[in-house]
């Protein structure tokens, strides 16, 4: 333990702590830009590039970055001296001098760390005038927009992309005044190894990285003569409330349904229905592989960020993932076939809108193989944040809305569908149904606690009639890489692996309300989904009465030819340099 003084107050901290950490014990706020504390793992920008967190070392008479300076015995630090405040103001003013001043129409307006710092430091004018960068904006992908003119070189996105996710799509490019974080050879993001997981824009403190907005497309559909239906992903219902001041992790499912009807959607359905459908197909596929009809381990295929990562960086394992489409794509396929026939609507006149926690779903919806008879399964994807923007645009008082129920036949779900939105939930739901297929018995204890939680990699063994099923769960692409390399090197033997690209799973998706690395927010969202599961009378996918009807009336059985044509897909190796 080391002792030091901060603003004349003594504090004792562990050796290896930074000044920033020591100050937090005393509830002394030091502003930061480049620093990140993410999910109990400290990622310190090694260059301490922004210098906004400068403090004064009184004994050495110099300014030092608090986020990257380790405590020494007897230090005497000031965080509030005139010298410190002047330096911070100058740094932020210099950043603003080369920053576009289009805050009113910026996607990060009122949620921008640079804007917040300028306000906290009482900056009302920019004293430094000079040349401003004018670099091309990359908006060529379906998922994200990169505006290098708003890049402040904090390098958070680079740390997230390269160190946490190990994707390697972002790098520092340019020289001198025109230096910014971009892509190698200034390629568009869709030409790089980017998986569109969206974690870079989740940590970007400005509008340099934002999602591609599909809101205008949705408004056009709602103003047309088309039959517009909408589905809501499981993770959305425990996060959207945050955008309206509702307690983190609160289930606002009923309010979402009411709001979507007020926005003008013809039918409001639940992606959880399709999650149950996914389980029926995936559990059947898993059991077939256990019987020798295919390779083990089976890998889940619900996450498009992970699928993109696999196709690019683990293309030699392309035959291992489940062939099941993701739930929202399965929903779209059923909506434009089974539902269209049931309602007597031409599939051409149906528009399927997905509300997702993920920007990668925008890219996924445009994949050529995710269509049937010339119709894309899903027409448009908006994120949780985009739905909040639409609700605010119309002036709906979301917090005071009454609860409503989803429409049917695609609005009923079991608890297994609810937990799809959190790490470990997909494989837990799969095991619940696989047990029934193998044993023809109902599983009495449906909770698998070893599969739960936000740890990067989790292992569990499940006994089914004397057969030990070895399972692993990975969340975050860096953790996935480490797990798959162990598998390739034959250091581990597994029967099933669940992968989600985002830390914590869909609850931490790139389209969710910004959590700014606060793991407690992710934990509360996860708890909200498990509470939903526990509250349901039906907790196994095969118990869903509307899923039973779908198979009886249309698909016949899991894995049937019709089910395979509508609900399964294929993958393609697409390595990129």
C-alpha positions in Angstrom: 0.0 0.0 0.0 1.2 3.5 -0.9 0.2 6.8 0.7 -0.2 10.1 -1.2 -2.0 13.4 -1.0 -4.5 14.6 -3.5 -5.8 18.1 -3.0 -4.3 18.0 0.5 -6.4 14.9 1.3 -4.5 11.7 2.2 -5.4 8.4 0.5 -3.9 4.9 0.6 -4.0 2.7 -2.5 -2.5 -0.5 -3.8 0.9 -0.3 -5.5 0.3 -0.3 -9.3 -2.7 2.1 -9.0 -2.9 5.2 -11.2 -3.4 8.7 -9.9 -6.8 8.6 -11.6 -7.8 5.5 -9.6 -6.6 7.1 -6.4 -8.6 10.2 -7.0 -11.7 8.2 -7.6 -11.5 6.8 -4.0 -11.8 10.3 -2.8 -14.6 11.0 -5.2 -12.4 13.6 -7.0 -13.5 13.8 -10.6 -10.7 14.1 -13.2 -12.0 14.4 -16.8 -10.9 11.8 -19.3 -11.2 11.2 -23.0 -8.9 8.4 -24.1 -9.1 6.4 -20.9 -11.4 3.4 -20.7 -12.4 1.1 -17.9 -14.3 -1.7 -19.7 -16.0 -4.6 -18.0 -13.6 -4.9 -15.0 -10.7 -4.9 -17.4 -8.5 -1.8 -17.5 -7.5 -0.6 -21.0 -5.2 2.4 -20.5 -4.3 4.2 -23.6 -0.5 3.6 -23.6 0.2 7.0 -25.1 -2.2 8.9 -22.8 -2.9 10.7 -26.1 -5.6 13.2 -25.1 -3.9 14.7 -22.0 -7.2 16.0 -20.7 -6.7 14.2 -17.4 -3.6 16.3 -16.5 -2.8 16.9 -12.9 0.0 18.7 -11.1 2.8 17.0 -9.3 3.6 19.7 -6.8 7.0 18.3 -5.7 8.3 17.9 -9.2 6.5 21.1 -10.4 5.1 19.5 -13.6 1.9 18.4 -15.2 1.4 14.6 -15.7 -1.4 12.5 -17.2 -3.3 10.9 -14.3 -4.6 7.9 -16.3 -1.2 6.6 -17.1 0.9 7.7 -14.1 1.3 5.2 -11.4 1.2 6.3 -7.8 4.5 6.7 -5.8 4.9 6.9 -2.0 4.5 10.4 -0.7 3.2 12.0 -3.9 1.6 15.5 -3.6 -1.0 16.0 -6.3 -3.3 18.8 -7.2 -6.2 18.2 -9.6 -7.7 21.7 -9.3 -4.8 24.2 -9.5 -5.0 27.2 -11.8 -2.2 25.6 -13.9 -4.1 22.4 -14.3 -7.4 24.1 -15.2 -5.7 26.4 -17.8 -3.9 23.4 -19.4 -7.1 21.3 -19.6 -9.0 24.3 -21.1 -6.3 24.8 -23.7 -6.3 21.2 -24.7 -10.0 21.1 -25.1 -10.0 24.4 -27.0 -7.4 23.1 -29.4 -9.5 20.0 -30.0 -12.5 22.2 -30.7 -10.5 24.4 -33.0 -10.2 21.6 -35.5 -13.6 20.0 -34.8 -16.8 20.6 -36.9 -19.3 22.8 -35.0 -22.4 21.0 -36.4 -23.5 19.8 -32.9 -27.2 20.5 -33.5 -27.4 17.8 -36.2 -24.6 15.5 -35.0 -25.8 11.9 -34.1 -23.9 12.3 -30.8 -25.5 15.6 -29.8 -26.1 15.7 -26.0 -24.2 12.3 -25.7 -20.8 13.6 -26.7 -17.9 13.5 -24.2 -16.1 16.4 -25.9 -19.3 18.5 -25.8 -19.7 17.7 -22.1 -16.1 18.6 -21.3 -16.4 21.9 -23.1 -19.5 22.6 -20.9 -17.8 21.5 -17.7 -14.8 23.7 -18.4 -17.0 26.7 -19.3 -15.6 27.1 -22.8 -17.8 29.7 -24.6 -15.5 30.6 -27.4 -12.7 29.1 -29.4 -9.6 31.3 -29.1 -7.5 29.3 -31.5 -8.4 29.8 -35.2 -6.7 28.1 -38.1 -6.9 25.5 -40.7 -9.4 22.7 -40.2 -9.1 19.2 -41.6 -11.4 18.2 -44.5 -11.3 14.5 -45.0 -13.7 12.3 -46.9 -16.5 10.7 -44.9 -16.9 6.9 -45.2 -20.6 6.0 -45.3 -20.4 3.2 -47.8 -21.3 0.3 -45.4 -24.8 -0.6 -44.3 -24.0 -0.4 -40.6 -21.7 2.5 -39.7 -20.4 5.9 -40.8 -16.9 7.0 -40.1 -16.3 10.8 -40.1 -12.5 11.4 -39.6 -13.1 15.1 -39.3 -14.6 14.5 -35.9 -11.8 12.2 -34.7 -9.9 13.6 -31.7 -7.3 10.8 -31.7 -8.3 9.4 -28.3 -7.8 6.0 -29.9 -10.5 4.3 -27.9 -11.9 2.7 -31.0 -8.5 1.5 -32.0 -8.0 -0.1 -28.6 -11.5 -1.7 -28.7 -11.1 -3.0 -32.3 -7.5 -4.3 -32.0 -7.0 -5.2 -28.4 -10.5 -6.2 -27.1 -12.1 -7.6 -30.3 -8.9 -8.5 -32.1 -10.5 -7.6 -35.4 -7.7 -5.3 -36.6 -9.8 -3.0 -38.9 -8.7 0.4 -37.4 -5.3 2.0 -37.3 -3.8 5.4 -37.0 -3.3 6.8 -40.5 -2.0 10.0 -42.0 0.8 12.3 -40.7 1.0 15.5 -38.8 -2.1 17.7 -38.8 -4.1 15.1 -40.9 -3.5 12.2 -38.6 -6.7 10.3 -37.6 -7.9 6.8 -36.8 -9.1 5.2 -39.9 -8.4 2.1 -42.0 -5.3 0.8 -43.7 -4.9 2.4 -47.2 -8.0 4.5 -46.3 -10.3 1.7 -47.4 -14.1 1.9 -46.7 -15.0 -0.1 -43.6 -16.8 -2.8 -45.7 -13.5 -3.5 -47.5 -11.6 -4.2 -44.3 -11.8 -6.9 -41.7 -14.6 -4.9 -39.9 -17.3 -7.2 -38.5 -19.7 -4.3 -37.8 -19.9 -5.4 -34.2 -20.3 -1.7 -33.4 -18.0 -1.8 -30.3 -15.9 1.0 -31.8 -18.8 3.4 -31.9 -19.9 2.3 -28.5 -16.7 3.8 -27.0 -16.2 6.8 -29.4 -16.6 10.0 -27.4 -17.6 12.1 -30.4 -19.5 11.6 -33.6 -16.5 10.2 -35.5 -18.1 6.8 -35.5 -21.9 6.5 -35.7 -24.5 4.0 -36.9 -26.0 4.3 -40.4 -29.5 5.6 -39.7 -32.4 3.8 -41.3 -35.1 6.0 -39.6 -36.0 7.8 -42.9 -36.5 4.4 -44.6 -38.9 3.3 -41.8 -40.9 6.6 -42.0 -41.2 6.1 -45.8 -42.5 2.6 -45.3 -45.0 3.7 -42.7 -46.3 6.4 -45.1 -46.8 3.9 -47.9 -49.6 1.4 -48.7 -47.4 -1.5 -47.7 -48.3 -3.8 -44.8 -45.5 -2.9 -42.3 -44.8 -5.2 -39.5 -42.1 -4.8 -36.8 -40.3 -7.3 -34.5 -38.5 -6.5 -31.2 -35.3 -8.3 -30.1 -35.1 -9.6 -26.5 -32.3 -7.3 -25.4 -34.2 -4.2 -26.5 -36.9 -4.5 -23.9 -34.4 -4.2 -20.9 -32.5 -1.3 -22.4 -34.8 1.1 -24.2 -36.2 2.5 -20.9 -32.8 4.0 -20.1 -33.3 6.5 -23.0 -36.4 7.8 -21.1 -35.1 7.9 -17.5 -36.4 4.5 -16.5 -34.4 2.4 -14.2 -31.6 0.3 -15.9 -32.7 -3.3 -16.6 -36.4 -2.6 -16.3 -38.5 -4.6 -18.7 -40.5 -2.1 -20.9 -41.8 -4.7 -23.3 -45.5 -3.6 -22.9 -44.6 0.1 -23.4 -42.6 -0.7 -26.5 -45.6 -2.5 -28.1 -47.9 0.5 -27.4 -45.3 2.9 -28.7 -44.8 1.0 -32.0 -48.6 0.9 -32.6 -48.7 4.6 -32.1 -45.9 5.0 -34.6 -48.2 3.3 -37.2 -47.0 -0.3 -37.6 -49.7 -2.6 -38.8 -48.6 -5.5 -36.6 -46.2 -5.6 -33.7 -44.5 -9.0 -33.2 -41.8 -10.4 -31.0 -38.4 -11.7 -32.1 -38.5 -14.0 -29.1 -41.1 -16.1 -31.1 -38.4 -16.6 -33.7 -35.8 -17.3 -31.0 -38.0 -20.2 -29.9 -38.2 -21.3 -33.6 -34.4 -21.0 -33.8 -34.0 -23.3 -30.8 -36.3 -25.9 -32.4 -34.1 -26.0 -35.5 -30.7 -25.6 -33.7 -31.5 -28.2 -31.0 -32.5 -30.6 -33.7 -29.3 -30.0 -35.6 -27.3 -30.4 -32.5 -28.8 -33.7 -31.6 -28.2 -34.9 -35.2 -24.6 -34.0 -34.8 -24.4 -35.8 -31.5 -25.6 -38.9 -33.3 -22.8 -38.6 -35.9 -24.6 -36.6 -38.6 -22.1 -33.7 -38.8 -19.2 -32.2 -37.1 -18.8 -31.3 -33.5 -18.6 -28.9 -31.8 -21.6 -27.0 -33.2 -21.2 -23.3 -33.0 -24.2 -21.0 -32.6 -25.0 -18.7 -35.6 -27.3 -16.0 -34.2 -24.7 -13.2 -34.2 -23.8 -11.7 -37.6 -20.7 -10.0 -36.1 -19.4 -13.4 -35.1 -20.4 -14.9 -38.5 -18.5 -12.2 -40.3 -15.5 -12.7 -38.0 -15.6 -16.5 -38.7 -15.9 -16.1 -42.4 -12.9 -13.8 -42.5 -10.5 -15.0 -39.9 -11.6 -18.6 -39.2 -12.7 -19.7 -42.7 -11.2 -23.1 -42.2 -13.9 -23.7 -39.6 -16.7 -22.7 -41.9 -18.5 -26.1 -41.7 -18.8 -26.1 -37.9 -21.4 -23.3 -37.1 -25.0 -24.2 -37.1 -26.7 -23.5 -40.5 -29.6 -21.8 -38.7 -30.4 -18.2 -39.6 -30.5 -15.7 -36.8 -33.9 -15.3 -35.1 -34.8 -12.0 -36.8 -34.0 -13.4 -40.2 -36.1 -16.5 -39.4 -38.9 -14.2 -38.4 -38.7 -12.4 -41.7 -38.7 -15.6 -43.7 -41.8 -16.9 -41.9 -43.5 -13.5 -42.1 -43.2 -13.5 -45.9 -44.3 -17.1 -46.3 -46.5 -18.6 -43.5 -47.8 -15.3 -42.2 -48.4 -13.9 -45.7 -50.4 -17.0 -46.7 -52.3 -17.0 -43.4 -53.3 -13.3 -43.8 -53.7 -13.4 -47.6 -51.1 -10.8 -48.3 -48.7 -10.7 -51.2 -45.2 -11.0 -49.8 -44.2 -8.2 -52.1 -46.5 -5.9 -50.1 -45.0 -6.8 -46.7 -42.3 -4.7 -45.1 -40.4 -6.3 -42.2 -38.7 -3.9 -39.8 -36.4 -5.3 -37.1 -35.6 -3.4 -33.9 -32.3 -4.7 -32.8 -29.6 -4.0 -30.2 -27.0 -4.4 -33.0 -25.7 -2.4 -36.0 -24.3 -5.6 -37.6 -27.9 -6.7 -38.1 -28.2 -3.9 -40.7 -25.4 -5.5 -42.7 -26.8 -9.0 -42.1 -30.2 -8.1 -43.6 -28.5 -7.2 -46.9 -26.7 -10.5 -47.3 -27.7 -12.1 -50.6 -28.3 -15.6 -49.1 -30.8 -14.3 -46.6 -33.8 -14.1 -48.9 -36.5 -16.4 -50.2 -38.1 -16.3 -53.7 -36.4 -12.9 -54.4 -37.6 -11.2 -51.2 -35.2 -10.3 -48.5 -36.2 -11.8 -45.2 -35.8 -8.4 -43.4 -36.2 -5.1 -45.2 -35.0 -2.6 -42.6 -33.2 -2.7 -39.3 -33.2 0.0 -36.7 -31.3 0.0 -33.4 -32.6 0.5 -29.8 -31.3 4.1 -30.0 -33.0 4.7 -33.3 -36.3 3.5 -32.0 -35.9 5.9 -29.0 -35.2 8.8 -31.5 -38.4 7.9 -33.4 -40.5 7.9 -30.2 -39.1 11.2 -29.2 -39.6 12.7 -32.6 -43.3 12.0 -32.5 -43.5 13.4 -28.9 -44.7 10.2 -27.2 -44.4 10.3 -23.4 -42.8 6.8 -23.2 -42.5 6.5 -19.5 -46.3 7.0 -19.0 -47.5 4.6 -21.7 -49.8 1.8 -20.7 -48.7 -1.8 -21.4 -49.9 -3.7 -24.5 -49.4 -7.3 -25.7 -47.7 -8.4 -28.9 -49.9 -9.5 -31.8 -50.1 -13.1 -32.8 -49.4 -15.6 -34.3 -45.8 -14.4 -34.0 -45.9 -12.6 -30.6 -45.9 -15.5 -28.2 -42.7 -16.7 -26.7 -41.3 -18.8 -23.8 -38.6 -17.9 -21.3 -36.1 -19.6 -23.5 -36.6 -16.9 -26.1 -36.1 -14.1 -23.5 -32.6 -15.2 -22.5 -31.3 -15.1 -26.1 -30.2 -11.5 -25.4 -27.5 -12.3 -22.9 -24.3 -14.3 -23.0 -25.0 -17.9 -22.4 -28.7 -17.7 -23.1 -28.7 -19.2 -26.5 -26.9 -22.4 -25.5 -28.9 -22.7 -22.3 -32.2 -22.5 -24.3 -30.8 -25.0 -26.8 -29.9 -27.5 -24.0 -33.4 -27.2 -22.6 -34.9 -28.4 -25.9 -32.1 -30.9 -26.8 -32.7 -32.7 -23.5 -36.3 -33.2 -24.5 -35.4 -34.5 -28.0 -32.9 -36.9 -26.7 -34.8 -38.2 -23.7 -38.4 -37.5 -24.7 -38.8 -36.1 -21.1 -39.3 -32.6 -19.8 -36.3 -31.1 -18.1 -37.4 -30.1 -14.5 -34.5 -27.9 -13.6 -34.1 -25.5 -16.5 -31.5 -23.1 -15.1 -27.8 -23.7 -16.0 -26.0 -21.2 -13.8 -22.5 -22.2 -15.1 -23.5 -20.8 -18.5 -24.5 -17.5 -17.1 -22.6 -14.3 -16.2 -20.4 -11.9 -18.1 -17.1 -13.7 -17.9 -15.3 -13.7 -21.3 -15.2 -17.4 -21.6 -17.3 -19.9 -19.6 -17.2 -23.7 -19.5 -19.8 -26.1 -18.4 -20.7 -29.8 -18.6 -24.3 -30.9 -18.8 -25.3 -34.5 -18.2 -28.0 -35.8 -20.5 -28.9 -39.5 -19.9 -25.3 -40.3 -19.0 -23.8 -38.4 -21.9 -21.6 -35.5 -20.8 -22.2 -32.5 -23.1 -19.2 -30.2 -22.9 -20.1 -26.6 -23.6 -18.2 -23.3 -23.9 -19.6 -19.8 -24.1 -17.6 -16.8 -25.4 -18.6 -13.2 -25.5 -16.4 -10.6 -27.2 -14.5 -11.5 -30.4 -11.1 -11.4 -28.6 -12.3 -14.1 -26.2 -13.7 -16.0 -29.2 -10.4 -16.0 -30.9 -8.7 -17.4 -27.8 -11.3 -20.1 -27.5 -11.2 -21.1 -31.1 -7.4 -21.2 -31.2 -7.5 -23.6 -28.2 -10.0 -25.7 -30.1 -7.9 -25.8 -33.3 -4.8 -26.7 -31.3 -6.8 -29.5 -29.7 -6.1 -28.2 -26.2 -9.9 -28.6 -25.4 -12.6 -30.9 -26.6 -16.2 -29.5 -26.9 -19.6 -30.4 -28.1 -21.2 -27.0 -28.4 -20.0 -23.4 -28.4 -22.0 -20.2 -28.1 -20.5 -17.1 -29.5 -21.6 -13.5 -29.2 -19.5 -10.7 -30.7 -20.3 -8.0 -28.1 -19.2 -8.0 -24.4 -22.1 -9.4 -22.4 -23.9 -10.5 -25.6 -26.7 -8.5 -27.2 -27.3 -6.6 -24.0 -24.0 -4.8 -24.8 -24.7 -4.5 -28.5 -23.4 -1.6 -30.6 -27.0 -0.3 -31.1 -27.9 -0.2 -27.4 -28.0 3.0 -25.2 -24.4 3.8 -24.5 -23.1 2.2 -21.3 -19.7 3.8 -21.4 -18.0 0.7 -20.1 -20.1 0.5 -16.9 -20.4 -3.2 -16.3 -23.2 -2.7 -13.7 -25.5 -1.6 -16.5 -24.9 -4.8 -18.5 -25.4 -6.9 -15.3 -28.8 -5.2 -14.7 -29.9 -5.7 -18.3 -28.9 -9.4 -18.1 -30.8 -9.8 -14.8 -33.8 -8.2 -16.4 -33.9 -10.9 -19.1 -33.5 -13.8 -16.6 -36.3 -12.4 -14.5 -38.5 -12.4 -17.6 -37.6 -16.0 -18.1 -38.4 -16.9 -14.5 -41.8 -15.2 -14.7 -42.9 -17.3 -17.7 -45.1 -20.3 -17.2 -43.6 -21.8 -20.4 -39.8 -21.9 -20.4 -38.9 -24.4 -23.1 -39.2 -23.5 -26.8 -41.1 -26.7 -27.8 -43.9 -25.7 -25.4 -44.8 -22.5 -27.4 -48.3 -23.2 -28.8 -47.7 -21.0 -31.8 -44.5 -22.8 -32.6 -46.4 -26.1 -32.5 -49.0 -24.6 -34.8 -46.3 -23.4 -37.2 -44.9 -26.9 -37.5 -48.2 -28.6 -37.7 -49.7 -26.3 -40.3 -46.6 -25.4 -42.4 -43.1 -26.7 -41.6 -44.1 -30.3 -40.5 -41.1 -30.9 -38.3 -37.7 -29.4 -37.4 -35.1 -30.0 -40.1 -37.8 -30.7 -42.8 -37.1 -29.7 -46.4 -39.4 -26.7 -46.1 -37.8 -25.7 -42.8 -34.3 -26.0 -44.2 -35.2 -23.9 -47.3 -36.7 -21.1 -45.2 -34.8 -21.2 -41.9 -31.2 -22.3 -42.8 -28.4 -20.6 -44.6 -24.8 -21.1 -45.7 -21.5 -19.3 -45.2 -18.7 -18.3 -47.4 -15.0 -17.8 -46.8 -14.1 -14.1 -47.3 -10.6 -13.4 -46.0 -9.6 -9.8 -46.2 -6.2 -8.2 -45.6 
